[in-house]
Amino acid sequence: MALSRREIAKDVLQQSTEAAIGSAGHVVAILFETARKITTEIGAFGTEIFEIAEASKRAGQDVEDTHPAAD
C-alpha cells in the first residue's frame, strides 16, 4: 500500500521537528557548558584578586614592621 501525500507530509513534519529539537538541545547544552566554564573562570579570577589583596596587605605590614614610622 502506497503512502498518501498527507502521511508523507506528516512524516516530513515529524522528522523535521525532531531534528530541530535535537539541534536546539545540543545548542542549549553547549550554552550551559559555556556558562559553567565562564562562571568557574570568574570565580578563579575573584580568588586571585583576594589573594593579591592579602599579599599586598601582608607586604605593607612587613614594610611597617621593618621601618617603623618616626614620631
C-alpha positions as CSV (number, residue, x, y, z in Angstrom):
1,M,0.0,0.0,0.0
2,A,1.4,3.4,-1.0
3,L,1.6,6.2,1.4
4,S,-0.7,9.1,0.9
5,R,0.5,12.7,0.4
6,R,-0.8,13.7,3.8
7,E,1.0,10.8,5.5
8,I,4.3,11.7,3.7
9,A,3.8,15.4,4.7
10,K,3.2,14.3,8.4
11,D,6.3,12.2,8.3
12,V,8.4,15.1,6.9
13,L,7.0,17.5,9.5
14,Q,7.6,15.0,12.3
15,Q,11.2,14.2,11.3
16,S,12.0,17.9,10.7
17,T,10.6,18.8,14.1
18,E,12.6,16.0,15.8
19,A,15.8,17.2,14.0
20,A,15.1,20.8,15.1
21,I,14.5,19.8,18.7
22,G,17.6,17.7,18.7
23,S,19.7,20.5,17.3
24,A,18.2,23.0,19.8
25,G,19.0,20.6,22.6
26,H,22.7,20.4,21.5
27,V,22.9,24.2,21.3
28,V,21.4,24.6,24.8
29,A,23.9,22.0,26.2
30,I,26.7,24.0,24.6
31,L,25.5,27.2,26.1
32,F,25.1,25.7,29.6
33,E,28.6,24.2,29.5
34,T,30.0,27.5,28.3
35,A,28.1,29.4,31.1
36,R,29.5,26.9,33.6
37,K,33.1,27.4,32.4
38,I,32.7,31.2,32.4
39,T,31.4,31.0,36.0
40,T,34.3,28.9,37.0
41,E,36.8,31.2,35.4
42,I,35.2,34.3,37.0
43,G,35.4,32.5,40.4
44,A,39.1,31.7,39.9
45,F,39.7,35.3,38.9
46,G,38.0,36.5,42.1
47,T,40.1,34.2,44.2
48,E,43.3,35.6,42.5
49,I,42.2,39.1,43.3
50,F,41.6,38.2,47.0
51,E,45.0,36.5,47.2
52,I,46.7,39.5,45.6
53,A,45.0,41.9,48.0
54,E,46.0,39.8,51.0
55,A,49.6,39.5,49.8
56,S,49.7,43.3,49.3
57,K,48.3,43.8,52.8
58,R,51.0,41.5,54.3
59,A,53.7,43.2,52.3
60,G,52.6,46.6,53.6
61,Q,52.7,45.3,57.2
62,D,56.2,43.8,56.6
63,V,57.4,47.2,55.5
64,E,55.9,48.9,58.5
65,D,57.5,46.3,60.8
66,T,60.9,46.8,59.2
67,H,60.8,50.6,59.0
68,P,58.6,51.9,61.9
69,A,57.4,55.5,61.4
70,A,59.3,58.0,63.4
71,D,57.2,60.1,65.8
